[in-house]
Amino acid sequence: MTRVRVQEADFDISTEVAALRADNPKVGAVACFVGTVRDLNEGNTVQAMELEHYPGMTEKALEAIAGQARDRWPGSDVLIVHRVGKLLPLDQIVLVATTAVHRGEAFESCAFVMDYLKTQAPFWKKEKTEHGEKWVDARESDDAARARWDPESKKGAGA
Amino acid sequence: MKVELRFFAGVREALGVANESVEVPDGVASVGDVRAWLRTRGGAWAETLAEGRSLRMACNHEMTDPSRRITDGCEVAFFPPVTGG
């Protein structure tokens, strides 16, 4: 089962993980990633951040990513919770939790989901700094991170 | 053909519009054609949707390349490269 949520509210990682692996004794590993708001980005002090998304497409994109991860690591499960709206430094932004029989699959699935989310899911961050408001630029390193999962990739991560 | 346009983030701000229903002229058959047709409005449209600009496109909630054929009533979105996570 795939679980995907986009919400303004904060999340509690313990509650989320407990729900994800409830009643499934086949799970032997849980990997979690939490993205948080930094107070410094590219030399500027970040006072606040606004997260915009594309309602309707976002959920579909996240479902598709989670589905790909489940296909790639059979028996694994994926939870994605992504926040939108106004966030402050220290706030949690995103949670990706993956379960599997063994740790290798759980770690890989978690990294896979984040690498795809960074480049495929329609979210945009706008930072408020002492110099005003600015949309965050996408990073080429994120595209490279996603590309390492391609079957033809020489690095072959997760292959 | 009718198309529902959606714009997000920096693109939405530059154009000053979030969504718009348009009737596209004959010959506008793909997502890339829609982008080119919108550029003919000039001003911010020509600049923001210019060929060299790094833009992402979606059709009916799926990320797509410019060659994707549009259909009557479809939703076409233009936005900057995504920055979530």
gemmi code that builds the backbone of each chain (N, CA, C; Angstrom):
import gemmi

chains = {
    "A": [
        ("MET", (0.833, -1.198, 0.000), (0.000, 0.000, 0.000), (0.874, 1.258, 0.000)),
        ("THR", (0.451, 2.228, -0.756), (1.205, 3.473, -0.832), (0.485, 4.559, -0.054)),
        ("ARG", (1.259, 5.332, 0.641), (0.652, 6.428, 1.393), (1.367, 7.713, 1.006)),
        ("VAL", (0.588, 8.669, 0.562), (1.121, 9.947, 0.120), (0.242, 11.058, 0.670)),
        ("ARG", (0.857, 12.038, 1.304), (0.058, 13.162, 1.817), (0.775, 14.482, 1.568)),
        ("VAL", (0.000, 15.500, 1.192), (0.504, 16.867, 1.061), (-0.313, 17.694, 2.039)),
        ("GLN", (0.361, 18.379, 2.952), (-0.389, 19.041, 4.026), (0.377, 20.250, 4.569)),
        ("GLU", (-0.363, 21.167, 5.192), (0.283, 22.310, 5.847), (0.796, 21.914, 7.223)),
        ("ALA", (0.110, 20.986, 7.858), (0.434, 20.619, 9.237), (1.777, 19.907, 9.342)),
        ("ASP", (2.374, 20.001, 10.519), (3.606, 19.280, 10.819), (3.283, 17.787, 10.946)),
        ("PHE", (4.335, 16.964, 11.009), (4.126, 15.525, 11.171), (5.018, 15.012, 12.290)),
        ("ASP", (4.622, 13.873, 12.841), (5.398, 13.231, 13.899), (5.944, 11.918, 13.364)),
        ("ILE", (7.259, 11.834, 13.272), (7.898, 10.699, 12.608), (7.569, 9.366, 13.295)),
        ("SER", (7.497, 9.355, 14.624), (7.213, 8.103, 15.344), (5.820, 7.585, 15.008)),
        ("THR", (4.861, 8.505, 15.009), (3.480, 8.127, 14.698), (3.381, 7.593, 13.275)),
        ("GLU", (4.076, 8.277, 12.362), (4.009, 7.899, 10.944), (4.635, 6.516, 10.719)),
        ("VAL", (5.792, 6.292, 11.332), (6.477, 5.005, 11.147), (5.674, 3.873, 11.791)),
        ("ALA", (5.103, 4.152, 12.946), (4.297, 3.124, 13.619), (3.133, 2.705, 12.726)),
        ("ALA", (2.491, 3.685, 12.079), (1.349, 3.378, 11.202), (1.815, 2.620, 9.959)),
        ("LEU", (2.981, 3.004, 9.457), (3.486, 2.393, 8.226), (3.770, 0.903, 8.390)),
        ("ARG", (4.314, 0.530, 9.558), (4.704, -0.871, 9.722), (3.752, -1.664, 10.617)),
        ("ALA", (2.640, -1.048, 10.969), (1.674, -1.707, 11.846), (1.193, -3.018, 11.226)),
        ("ASP", (1.110, -4.028, 12.021), (0.566, -5.335, 11.615), (1.295, -5.949, 10.436)),
        ("ASN", (2.564, -5.601, 10.219), (3.304, -6.228, 9.128), (4.613, -6.814, 9.656)),
        ("PRO", (4.559, -8.026, 10.184), (5.766, -8.630, 10.781), (6.815, -9.020, 9.753)),
        ("LYS", (6.517, -8.871, 8.460), (7.534, -9.161, 7.430), (8.575, -8.049, 7.350)),
        ("VAL", (8.230, -6.879, 7.880), (9.147, -5.744, 7.840), (10.291, -5.957, 8.827)),
        ("GLY", (11.525, -5.876, 8.285), (12.681, -6.010, 9.155), (13.518, -4.750, 9.180)),
        ("ALA", (13.130, -3.768, 8.359), (13.929, -2.545, 8.274), (13.048, -1.356, 7.922)),
        ("VAL", (13.312, -0.242, 8.565), (12.632, 1.012, 8.247), (13.713, 2.063, 8.043)),
        ("ALA", (13.673, 2.759, 6.884), (14.600, 3.875, 6.661), (13.779, 5.152, 6.555)),
        ("CYS", (14.285, 6.221, 7.154), (13.558, 7.497, 7.140), (14.464, 8.618, 6.681)),
        ("PHE", (13.898, 9.538, 5.912), (14.581, 10.781, 5.592), (13.655, 11.922, 5.977)),
        ("VAL", (14.193, 12.917, 6.675), (13.424, 14.118, 6.986), (14.194, 15.314, 6.444)),
        ("GLY", (13.563, 16.085, 5.572), (14.156, 17.326, 5.084), (13.659, 18.463, 5.951)),
        ("THR", (14.578, 19.373, 6.305), (14.209, 20.470, 7.208), (14.652, 21.821, 6.638)),
        ("VAL", (14.094, 22.893, 7.167), (14.417, 24.241, 6.686), (15.704, 24.721, 7.351)),
        ("ARG", (16.703, 25.070, 6.519), (17.961, 25.626, 7.023), (17.816, 27.137, 7.168)),
        ("ASP", (18.642, 27.718, 8.049), (18.548, 29.182, 8.182), (19.555, 29.892, 7.288)),
        ("LEU", (20.333, 29.125, 6.513), (21.306, 29.736, 5.626), (21.296, 28.994, 4.293)),
        ("ASN", (21.125, 29.714, 3.197), (21.172, 29.091, 1.876), (21.912, 30.015, 0.925)),
        ("GLU", (22.973, 29.505, 0.311), (23.780, 30.281, -0.627), (24.194, 31.624, -0.027)),
        ("GLY", (24.591, 31.600, 1.235), (25.128, 32.781, 1.891), (24.097, 33.742, 2.451)),
        ("ASN", (22.815, 33.478, 2.224), (21.784, 34.378, 2.737), (21.074, 33.772, 3.943)),
        ("THR", (20.722, 34.632, 4.884), (19.976, 34.179, 6.043), (18.514, 34.008, 5.671)),
        ("VAL", (18.026, 32.803, 5.849), (16.626, 32.531, 5.510), (15.750, 32.792, 6.737)),
        ("GLN", (14.794, 33.709, 6.559), (13.880, 34.031, 7.667), (12.636, 33.161, 7.623)),
        ("ALA", (12.193, 32.857, 6.415), (10.998, 32.029, 6.254), (11.004, 31.448, 4.855)),
        ("MET", (10.142, 30.486, 4.637), (10.060, 29.841, 3.333), (8.597, 29.573, 3.007)),
        ("GLU", (8.248, 29.773, 1.724), (6.886, 29.484, 1.287), (6.971, 28.348, 0.275)),
        ("LEU", (6.195, 27.309, 0.500), (6.210, 26.166, -0.410), (4.923, 26.108, -1.208)),
        ("GLU", (5.072, 26.251, -2.516), (3.924, 26.186, -3.420), (3.905, 24.811, -4.086)),
        ("HIS", (2.722, 24.335, -4.472), (2.679, 23.081, -5.235), (1.527, 23.127, -6.225)),
        ("TYR", (1.392, 22.066, -6.972), (0.389, 21.971, -8.027), (-0.644, 20.934, -7.581)),
        ("PRO", (-1.684, 21.385, -6.862), (-2.667, 20.437, -6.333), (-3.212, 19.545, -7.452)),
        ("GLY", (-3.318, 18.292, -7.184), (-3.793, 17.353, -8.208), (-2.621, 16.653, -8.861)),
        ("MET", (-1.702, 17.431, -9.409), (-0.526, 16.807, -10.023), (0.452, 16.316, -8.957)),
        ("THR", (0.597, 17.078, -7.891), (1.570, 16.703, -6.856), (1.300, 15.301, -6.320)),
        ("GLU", (0.055, 15.066, -5.935), (-0.311, 13.771, -5.366), (-0.050, 12.650, -6.380)),
        ("LYS", (-0.413, 12.927, -7.642), (-0.205, 11.939, -8.705), (1.281, 11.632, -8.893)),
        ("ALA", (2.096, 12.683, -8.897), (3.537, 12.511, -9.088), (4.142, 11.709, -7.937)),
        ("LEU", (3.723, 12.025, -6.718), (4.259, 11.303, -5.556), (3.817, 9.843, -5.566)),
        ("GLU", (2.551, 9.611, -5.928), (2.043, 8.230, -6.032), (2.868, 7.444, -7.056)),
        ("ALA", (3.175, 8.114, -8.179), (3.930, 7.445, -9.240), (5.334, 7.085, -8.756)),
        ("ILE", (5.973, 7.998, -8.038), (7.322, 7.749, -7.519), (7.293, 6.595, -6.512)),
        ("ALA", (6.318, 6.643, -5.599), (6.203, 5.581, -4.593), (5.935, 4.238, -5.279)),
        ("GLY", (5.115, 4.262, -6.320), (4.805, 3.038, -7.065), (6.040, 2.454, -7.731)),
        ("GLN", (6.864, 3.330, -8.302), (8.108, 2.864, -8.935), (9.032, 2.224, -7.901)),
        ("ALA", (9.091, 2.829, -6.715), (9.956, 2.286, -5.656), (9.447, 0.913, -5.223)),
        ("ARG", (8.139, 0.777, -5.102), (7.579, -0.509, -4.674), (7.808, -1.585, -5.735)),
        ("ASP", (7.752, -1.184, -7.003), (8.016, -2.148, -8.081), (9.486, -2.574, -8.083)),
        ("ARG", (10.340, -1.604, -7.807), (11.774, -1.856, -7.870), (12.257, -2.719, -6.710)),
        ("TRP", (11.651, -2.522, -5.546), (12.001, -3.322, -4.370), (10.740, -4.019, -3.867)),
        ("PRO", (10.402, -5.146, -4.483), (9.147, -5.820, -4.131), (9.085, -6.138, -2.635)),
        ("GLY", (7.913, -5.936, -2.081), (7.745, -6.186, -0.653), (8.010, -4.963, 0.194)),
        ("SER", (8.538, -3.896, -0.453), (8.795, -2.680, 0.311), (7.533, -1.810, 0.320)),
        ("ASP", (7.487, -0.893, 1.244), (6.375, 0.045, 1.296), (6.942, 1.451, 1.442)),
        ("VAL", (6.158, 2.427, 1.045), (6.645, 3.807, 1.006), (5.621, 4.761, 1.603)),
        ("LEU", (6.092, 5.659, 2.425), (5.250, 6.748, 2.922), (5.916, 8.071, 2.545)),
        ("ILE", (5.135, 8.987, 1.985), (5.653, 10.326, 1.693), (4.705, 11.348, 2.301)),
        ("VAL", (5.235, 12.217, 3.155), (4.461, 13.342, 3.684), (5.229, 14.604, 3.325)),
        ("HIS", (4.623, 15.506, 2.584), (5.299, 16.745, 2.191), (4.460, 17.935, 2.635)),
        ("ARG", (5.114, 18.873, 3.290), (4.380, 20.054, 3.764), (4.395, 21.158, 2.717)),
        ("VAL", (3.376, 22.007, 2.758), (3.291, 23.184, 1.894), (2.883, 24.383, 2.752)),
        ("GLY", (2.972, 25.582, 2.167), (2.625, 26.790, 2.902), (3.846, 27.419, 3.523)),
        ("LYS", (3.630, 28.182, 4.592), (4.738, 28.920, 5.200), (5.488, 28.058, 6.210)),
        ("LEU", (6.819, 28.027, 6.072), (7.656, 27.255, 6.988), (8.795, 28.135, 7.496)),
        ("LEU", (9.285, 27.810, 8.678), (10.348, 28.593, 9.302), (11.581, 27.714, 9.500)),
        ("PRO", (12.777, 28.346, 9.662), (13.973, 27.546, 9.934), (13.706, 26.575, 11.091)),
        ("LEU", (14.250, 25.395, 10.979), (14.077, 24.269, 11.913), (12.836, 23.433, 11.618)),
        ("ASP", (11.889, 23.992, 10.854), (10.670, 23.228, 10.557), (10.985, 22.008, 9.702)),
        ("GLN", (10.166, 20.997, 9.853), (10.254, 19.824, 8.982), (9.531, 20.135, 7.672)),
        ("ILE", (10.118, 19.686, 6.557), (9.496, 19.909, 5.246), (8.904, 18.622, 4.692)),
        ("VAL", (9.717, 17.580, 4.712), (9.300, 16.347, 4.047), (9.742, 15.123, 4.849)),
        ("LEU", (8.901, 14.112, 4.811), (9.255, 12.815, 5.399), (9.102, 11.741, 4.334)),
        ("VAL", (10.153, 10.955, 4.146), (10.049, 9.742, 3.334), (10.444, 8.585, 4.239)),
        ("ALA", (9.541, 7.650, 4.411), (9.833, 6.459, 5.211), (9.577, 5.242, 4.343)),
        ("THR", (10.537, 4.319, 4.354), (10.389, 3.109, 3.547), (10.612, 1.884, 4.429)),
        ("THR", (9.859, 0.850, 4.145), (10.032, -0.398, 4.884), (10.438, -1.497, 3.906)),
        ("ALA", (11.172, -2.473, 4.412), (11.577, -3.613, 3.587), (11.933, -4.766, 4.517)),
        ("VAL", (12.253, -5.884, 3.913), (12.651, -7.035, 4.724), (14.026, -6.767, 5.346)),
        ("HIS", (14.934, -6.219, 4.515), (16.297, -5.961, 4.989), (16.690, -4.503, 4.761)),
        ("ARG", (17.730, -4.070, 5.452), (18.092, -2.649, 5.436), (18.499, -2.123, 4.063)),
        ("GLY", (19.178, -2.970, 3.271), (19.665, -2.513, 1.966), (18.538, -1.940, 1.119)),
        ("GLU", (17.462, -2.707, 1.019), (16.316, -2.261, 0.225), (15.685, -1.011, 0.836)),
        ("ALA", (15.603, -0.966, 2.148), (14.974, 0.187, 2.802), (15.778, 1.462, 2.537)),
        ("PHE", (17.104, 1.374, 2.702), (17.960, 2.542, 2.452), (17.858, 2.981, 0.982)),
        ("GLU", (17.992, 2.032, 0.080), (17.987, 2.365, -1.342), (16.656, 2.953, -1.781)),
        ("SER", (15.579, 2.338, -1.343), (14.249, 2.813, -1.710), (14.041, 4.247, -1.217)),
        ("CYS", (14.514, 4.532, -0.013), (14.360, 5.866, 0.567), (15.132, 6.900, -0.261)),
        ("ALA", (16.368, 6.563, -0.639), (17.180, 7.479, -1.452), (16.567, 7.666, -2.832)),
        ("PHE", (16.071, 6.588, -3.413), (15.423, 6.628, -4.731), (14.228, 7.589, -4.703)),
        ("VAL", (13.387, 7.432, -3.702), (12.183, 8.279, -3.616), (12.569, 9.747, -3.484)),
        ("MET", (13.566, 10.039, -2.648), (13.971, 11.443, -2.488), (14.584, 12.001, -3.766)),
        ("ASP", (15.417, 11.214, -4.449), (16.056, 11.697, -5.683), (15.003, 11.988, -6.752)),
        ("TYR", (13.976, 11.168, -6.828), (12.910, 11.413, -7.801), (12.035, 12.582, -7.374)),
        ("LEU", (11.724, 12.625, -6.085), (10.874, 13.717, -5.585), (11.493, 15.081, -5.885)),
        ("LYS", (12.816, 15.176, -5.700), (13.525, 16.445, -5.902), (13.421, 16.962, -7.337)),
        ("THR", (13.234, 16.054, -8.295), (13.255, 16.482, -9.697), (11.922, 16.303, -10.416)),
        ("GLN", (10.994, 15.539, -9.837), (9.761, 15.200, -10.550), (8.478, 15.731, -9.899)),
        ("ALA", (8.515, 16.022, -8.621), (7.281, 16.419, -7.942), (7.140, 17.944, -7.979)),
        ("PRO", (5.969, 18.444, -8.384), (5.809, 19.894, -8.583), (5.649, 20.697, -7.291)),
        ("PHE", (6.797, 20.906, -6.635), (6.873, 21.803, -5.476), (7.876, 22.900, -5.812)),
        ("TRP", (7.629, 24.100, -5.280), (8.573, 25.203, -5.475), (8.745, 25.940, -4.156)),
        ("LYS", (10.023, 26.220, -3.840), (10.332, 26.930, -2.596), (10.656, 28.382, -2.887)),
        ("LYS", (10.087, 29.249, -2.077), (10.447, 30.661, -2.142), (10.999, 31.058, -0.781)),
        ("GLU", (12.216, 31.606, -0.791), (12.843, 31.976, 0.474), (12.700, 33.455, 0.744)),
        ("LYS", (12.477, 33.763, 2.012), (12.472, 35.160, 2.434), (13.768, 35.408, 3.191)),
        ("THR", (14.617, 36.300, 2.639), (15.891, 36.604, 3.283), (15.947, 38.106, 3.557)),
        ("GLU", (17.095, 38.546, 4.121), (17.221, 39.985, 4.403), (17.228, 40.805, 3.115)),
        ("HIS", (17.460, 40.145, 1.966), (17.464, 40.850, 0.677), (16.121, 40.765, -0.040)),
        ("GLY", (15.120, 40.226, 0.605), (13.811, 40.109, -0.022), (13.450, 38.655, -0.304)),
        ("GLU", (12.451, 38.483, -1.162), (11.981, 37.133, -1.464), (12.578, 36.629, -2.771)),
        ("LYS", (12.877, 35.345, -2.809), (13.514, 34.784, -4.001), (13.117, 33.312, -4.165)),
        ("TRP", (12.749, 32.959, -5.408), (12.480, 31.550, -5.692), (13.797, 30.792, -5.680)),
        ("VAL", (13.805, 29.646, -5.078), (15.006, 28.813, -5.023), (15.246, 28.201, -6.404)),
        ("ASP", (16.495, 28.253, -6.861), (16.831, 27.654, -8.154), (17.021, 26.145, -8.014)),
        ("ALA", (16.596, 25.437, -9.046), (16.837, 23.986, -9.072), (18.333, 23.747, -9.220)),
        ("ARG", (18.810, 22.636, -8.683), (20.239, 22.310, -8.742), (20.496, 21.196, -9.744)),
        ("GLU", (21.585, 21.362, -10.500), (21.944, 20.305, -11.452), (22.320, 19.024, -10.728)),
        ("SER", (22.860, 19.187, -9.503), (23.269, 17.991, -8.745), (22.059, 17.115, -8.427)),
        ("ASP", (20.868, 17.730, -8.354), (19.659, 16.933, -8.110), (19.301, 16.092, -9.330)),
        ("ASP", (19.516, 16.662, -10.531), (19.265, 15.885, -11.750), (20.240, 14.713, -11.840)),
        ("ALA", (21.493, 14.987, -11.464), (22.507, 13.931, -11.500), (22.155, 12.822, -10.508)),
        ("ALA", (21.649, 13.221, -9.343), (21.279, 12.230, -8.327), (20.143, 11.347, -8.826)),
        ("ARG", (19.221, 11.943, -9.548), (18.105, 11.163, -10.088), (18.587, 10.226, -11.201)),
        ("ALA", (19.506, 10.748, -12.029), (19.974, 9.982, -13.189), (20.745, 8.728, -12.786)),
        ("ARG", (21.292, 8.709, -11.584), (22.084, 7.523, -11.186), (21.218, 6.279, -11.056)),
        ("TRP", (19.896, 6.458, -11.006), (19.003, 5.298, -10.905), (18.592, 4.767, -12.271)),
        ("ASP", (18.963, 5.487, -13.343), (18.608, 5.023, -14.685), (19.316, 3.705, -14.971)),
        ("PRO", (18.644, 2.799, -15.700), (19.249, 1.496, -15.971), (20.580, 1.598, -16.711)),
        ("GLU", (20.709, 2.624, -17.577), (21.939, 2.730, -18.363), (23.052, 3.466, -17.615)),
        ("SER", (22.730, 3.929, -16.403), (23.726, 4.675, -15.634), (24.920, 3.802, -15.293)),
        ("LYS", (26.130, 4.340, -15.552), (27.360, 3.572, -15.296), (27.587, 3.384, -13.803)),
        ("LYS", (27.111, 4.368, -13.038), (27.294, 4.273, -11.584), (26.459, 3.123, -11.036)),
        ("GLY", (25.277, 2.964, -11.671), (24.468, 1.795, -11.361), (23.969, 1.695, -9.933)),
        ("ALA", (23.814, 2.819, -9.258), (23.317, 2.768, -7.888), (21.957, 2.090, -7.845)),
        ("GLY", (21.829, 1.152, -6.993), (20.540, 0.513, -6.797), (20.183, -0.478, -7.879)),
        ("ALA", (21.033, -0.638, -8.876), (20.687, -1.525, -9.991), (20.814, -2.990, -9.580)),
    ],
    "B": [
        ("MET", (-9.920, 24.480, -30.324), (-9.779, 23.557, -29.193), (-9.589, 24.348, -27.896)),
        ("LYS", (-10.235, 23.861, -26.853), (-10.148, 24.547, -25.574), (-9.028, 23.941, -24.719)),
        ("VAL", (-8.276, 24.817, -24.069), (-7.178, 24.360, -23.206), (-7.231, 25.130, -21.888)),
        ("GLU", (-7.058, 24.394, -20.790), (-6.983, 25.020, -19.471), (-5.509, 25.240, -19.141)),
        ("LEU", (-5.118, 26.502, -19.006), (-3.718, 26.813, -18.718), (-3.510, 26.981, -17.219)),
        ("ARG", (-2.369, 26.487, -16.743), (-1.999, 26.682, -15.336), (-0.541, 27.140, -15.288)),
        ("PHE", (-0.284, 28.122, -14.421), (1.092, 28.630, -14.258), (1.454, 28.607, -12.785)),
        ("PHE", (2.713, 28.281, -12.500), (3.119, 28.162, -11.103), (4.419, 28.903, -10.805)),
        ("ALA", (4.564, 29.214, -9.509), (5.791, 29.787, -8.945), (6.257, 31.024, -9.728)),
        ("GLY", (7.528, 31.063, -10.111), (8.074, 32.237, -10.774), (7.383, 32.563, -12.091)),
        ("VAL", (6.913, 31.539, -12.782), (6.218, 31.752, -14.055), (4.875, 32.457, -13.796)),
        ("ARG", (4.170, 31.984, -12.787), (2.886, 32.600, -12.410), (3.089, 34.079, -12.054)),
        ("GLU", (4.135, 34.356, -11.285), (4.382, 35.745, -10.868), (4.774, 36.632, -12.045)),
        ("ALA", (5.609, 36.090, -12.936), (6.065, 36.888, -14.082), (4.908, 37.205, -15.028)),
        ("LEU", (3.983, 36.265, -15.169), (2.856, 36.465, -16.088), (1.689, 37.179, -15.411)),
        ("GLY", (1.681, 37.125, -14.078), (0.588, 37.763, -13.350), (-0.731, 37.013, -13.459)),
        ("VAL", (-0.663, 35.729, -13.779), (-1.885, 34.925, -13.888), (-1.594, 33.490, -13.455)),
        ("ALA", (-2.562, 32.892, -12.746), (-2.393, 31.521, -12.252), (-3.087, 30.517, -13.162)),
        ("ASN", (-4.262, 30.852, -13.647), (-4.938, 29.984, -14.603), (-5.808, 30.772, -15.561)),
        ("GLU", (-6.035, 30.153, -16.697), (-6.765, 30.811, -17.765), (-7.318, 29.748, -18.706)),
        ("SER", (-8.571, 29.947, -19.142), (-9.135, 29.062, -20.169), (-8.967, 29.745, -21.508)),
        ("VAL", (-8.402, 29.020, -22.459), (-8.188, 29.635, -23.776), (-8.713, 28.727, -24.886)),
        ("GLU", (-9.022, 29.356, -25.996), (-9.384, 28.645, -27.217), (-8.159, 28.801, -28.114)),
        ("VAL", (-7.473, 27.693, -28.375), (-6.261, 27.821, -29.190), (-6.613, 27.738, -30.673)),
        ("PRO", (-5.894, 28.486, -31.500), (-6.191, 28.466, -32.936), (-5.826, 27.141, -33.591)),
        ("ASP", (-6.391, 26.908, -34.748), (-6.049, 25.706, -35.521), (-4.539, 25.697, -35.761)),
        ("GLY", (-3.965, 24.523, -35.730), (-2.524, 24.426, -35.964), (-1.748, 24.326, -34.670)),
        ("VAL", (-2.365, 24.733, -33.566), (-1.711, 24.562, -32.261), (-2.074, 23.166, -31.766)),
        ("ALA", (-1.129, 22.244, -31.901), (-1.458, 20.829, -31.689), (-0.697, 20.168, -30.546)),
        ("SER", (0.386, 20.813, -30.093), (1.202, 20.196, -29.037), (1.420, 21.196, -27.899)),
        ("VAL", (1.957, 20.680, -26.806), (2.265, 21.541, -25.659), (3.281, 22.617, -26.069)),
        ("GLY", (4.251, 22.223, -26.883), (5.237, 23.187, -27.376), (4.597, 24.251, -28.252)),
        ("ASP", (3.588, 23.854, -29.030), (2.860, 24.822, -29.860), (2.125, 25.841, -28.984)),
        ("VAL", (1.553, 25.351, -27.891), (0.835, 26.253, -26.976), (1.804, 27.301, -26.426)),
        ("ARG", (2.983, 26.818, -26.029), (4.006, 27.724, -25.501), (4.373, 28.784, -26.546)),
        ("ALA", (4.590, 28.341, -27.786), (4.960, 29.271, -28.861), (3.821, 30.254, -29.153)),
        ("TRP", (2.597, 29.750, -29.118), (1.437, 30.609, -29.390), (1.285, 31.665, -28.287)),
        ("LEU", (1.497, 31.272, -27.055), (1.390, 32.228, -25.937), (2.466, 33.310, -26.034)),
        ("ARG", (3.624, 32.947, -26.584), (4.705, 33.933, -26.750), (4.297, 35.074, -27.670)),
        ("THR", (3.375, 34.791, -28.597), (2.970, 35.835, -29.545), (2.183, 36.949, -28.851)),
        ("ARG", (1.811, 36.747, -27.604), (1.154, 37.815, -26.844), (2.153, 38.937, -26.512)),
        ("GLY", (3.439, 38.620, -26.632), (4.479, 39.631, -26.403), (4.718, 39.916, -24.933)),
        ("GLY", (5.527, 40.931, -24.661), (5.813, 41.373, -23.291), (6.324, 40.250, -22.412)),
        ("ALA", (5.742, 40.154, -21.206), (6.172, 39.147, -20.237), (5.977, 37.737, -20.786)),
        ("TRP", (4.980, 37.566, -21.655), (4.716, 36.225, -22.218), (5.876, 35.792, -23.109)),
        ("ALA", (6.318, 36.697, -23.967), (7.417, 36.382, -24.879), (8.692, 36.081, -24.082)),
        ("GLU", (8.903, 36.855, -23.024), (10.120, 36.729, -22.234), (10.099, 35.461, -21.360)),
        ("THR", (9.020, 35.280, -20.635), (8.941, 34.174, -19.671), (8.889, 32.813, -20.361)),
        ("LEU", (8.231, 32.757, -21.518), (8.069, 31.474, -22.218), (9.076, 31.312, -23.362)),
        ("ALA", (10.090, 32.177, -23.388), (11.105, 32.126, -24.455), (11.745, 30.742, -24.540)),
        ("GLU", (12.163, 30.420, -25.746), (12.705, 29.085, -26.030), (13.868, 28.714, -25.117)),
        ("GLY", (14.745, 29.663, -24.854), (15.933, 29.359, -24.077), (15.681, 29.188, -22.579)),
        ("ARG", (14.518, 29.638, -22.117), (14.228, 29.558, -20.685), (14.015, 28.119, -20.232)),
        ("SER", (14.575, 27.806, -19.077), (14.426, 26.466, -18.530), (13.041, 26.339, -17.899)),
        ("LEU", (12.125, 25.746, -18.644), (10.751, 25.595, -18.182), (10.371, 24.124, -18.174)),
        ("ARG", (9.499, 23.766, -17.263), (8.922, 22.425, -17.281), (7.473, 22.542, -17.724)),
        ("MET", (6.992, 21.479, -18.357), (5.629, 21.476, -18.869), (4.907, 20.231, -18.392)),
        ("ALA", (3.605, 20.383, -18.170), (2.797, 19.219, -17.812), (1.516, 19.256, -18.623)),
        ("CYS", (1.010, 18.067, -18.966), (-0.275, 17.966, -19.640), (-1.109, 16.971, -18.842)),
        ("ASN", (-2.279, 17.410, -18.429), (-3.147, 16.569, -17.588), (-2.395, 15.941, -16.422)),
        ("HIS", (-1.622, 16.792, -15.725), (-0.939, 16.412, -14.481), (0.234, 15.461, -14.680)),
        ("GLU", (0.721, 15.358, -15.920), (1.912, 14.546, -16.154), (2.997, 15.409, -16.769)),
        ("MET", (4.202, 15.327, -16.199), (5.340, 16.039, -16.770), (5.532, 15.539, -18.203)),
        ("THR", (5.801, 16.466, -19.116), (5.879, 16.049, -20.509), (6.898, 16.873, -21.270)),
        ("ASP", (7.230, 16.428, -22.478), (8.086, 17.244, -23.334), (7.181, 17.989, -24.323)),
        ("PRO", (7.766, 18.942, -25.052), (6.933, 19.820, -25.891), (6.161, 19.096, -26.998)),
        ("SER", (6.572, 17.890, -27.345), (5.928, 17.201, -28.472), (4.567, 16.600, -28.115)),
        ("ARG", (4.239, 16.561, -26.846), (2.978, 15.947, -26.402), (1.775, 16.610, -27.069)),
        ("ARG", (0.915, 15.791, -27.699), (-0.284, 16.295, -28.374), (-1.300, 16.760, -27.342)),
        ("ILE", (-1.934, 17.868, -27.615), (-2.984, 18.333, -26.716), (-4.342, 17.827, -27.217)),
        ("THR", (-5.286, 17.735, -26.276), (-6.636, 17.297, -26.637), (-7.626, 18.314, -26.091)),
        ("ASP", (-8.826, 18.297, -26.625), (-9.818, 19.285, -26.219), (-10.078, 19.195, -24.713)),
        ("GLY", (-9.988, 20.330, -24.040), (-10.271, 20.378, -22.613), (-9.095, 19.989, -21.729)),
        ("CYS", (-7.932, 19.725, -22.319), (-6.799, 19.281, -21.504), (-6.225, 20.433, -20.685)),
        ("GLU", (-5.522, 20.052, -19.622), (-4.903, 21.048, -18.737), (-3.410, 21.088, -19.016)),
        ("VAL", (-2.927, 22.246, -19.433), (-1.512, 22.408, -19.773), (-0.882, 23.383, -18.785)),
        ("ALA", (0.210, 22.958, -18.165), (0.853, 23.788, -17.147), (2.298, 24.102, -17.517)),
        ("PHE", (2.715, 25.303, -17.165), (4.102, 25.737, -17.353), (4.647, 26.193, -16.005)),
        ("PHE", (5.854, 25.733, -15.686), (6.429, 26.100, -14.389), (7.947, 25.937, -14.410)),
        ("PRO", (8.635, 26.533, -13.429), (10.099, 26.398, -13.381), (10.467, 24.981, -12.937)),
        ("PRO", (11.740, 24.588, -13.124), (12.199, 23.306, -12.572), (11.834, 23.238, -11.089)),
        ("VAL", (11.463, 22.067, -10.636), (10.894, 21.945, -9.298), (11.976, 21.967, -8.215)),
        ("THR", (11.592, 22.398, -7.010), (12.563, 22.562, -5.925), (12.008, 22.096, -4.576)),
        ("GLY", (11.264, 21.003, -4.608), (10.705, 20.496, -3.336), (11.724, 19.688, -2.549)),
        ("GLY", (11.236, 19.002, -1.541), (12.071, 18.114, -0.734), (12.786, 18.819, 0.379)),
    ],
}
model = gemmi.Model(1)
for chain_id, residues in chains.items():
    chain = gemmi.Chain(chain_id)
    for i, (resn, *xyz) in enumerate(residues, 1):
        res = gemmi.Residue()
        res.name, res.seqid = resn, gemmi.SeqId(i, " ")
        for name, pos in zip(("N", "CA", "C"), xyz):
            atom = gemmi.Atom()
            atom.name, atom.element = name, gemmi.Element(name[0])
            atom.pos, atom.b_iso = gemmi.Position(*pos), 0.0
            res.add_atom(atom)
        chain.add_residue(res)
    model.add_chain(chain)
structure = gemmi.Structure()
structure.add_model(model)
structure.setup_entities()
